[in-house]
Amino acid sequence: MTALTQDRNTLRRDGLQIEPPVAAGARIFTGALVAINAAGYAVPGSTSATLKGAGTALAVADNTLGGAGALRCRVDRRPARFANSAAADAITLADLGSDCYIVDDQTVAKTHASNTRSRAGKVFDVDADGVWVDFR
């Protein structure tokens, strides 16, 4: 392309919400930790080394009978609270600002468990009810 010679209406997004296409056969529940798989499709968070944490589902996305990309999932990337893992993998206040890892679609852990878990995001806060994860 060449340089502009007149004004251009450049579209923008605030980056707080995304709508990735959902993987074939996937069902993502409202409030679930959503991840992006290696093919670029939204899936519920799970223990896997090939996912990328994306955010929290704002609505159900049931693609159990559809093909890949047949529908999209509205995902919020702002900090959200998930369940904390247990024992040695529990996240504490000392972990603020550190990466945390996906256990399932509602739980995060302190470690990647010998590279079997994918990164969810950064630990934003920790309270008695869980771990706040920032996906931005």
Secondary structure, 3 states (H helix, E strand, C coil): CCCCCCCCCCCCCCCCEECCEECCCCEECCCCEEEECCCCCEEECECCCCCEEEEEECCCEECCCCCCCCCECCEECCCEEEEECCHHHCCCHHHCCCEEEEEECCEEECCCCCCCCCEEEEEEEEECCEEEEECC
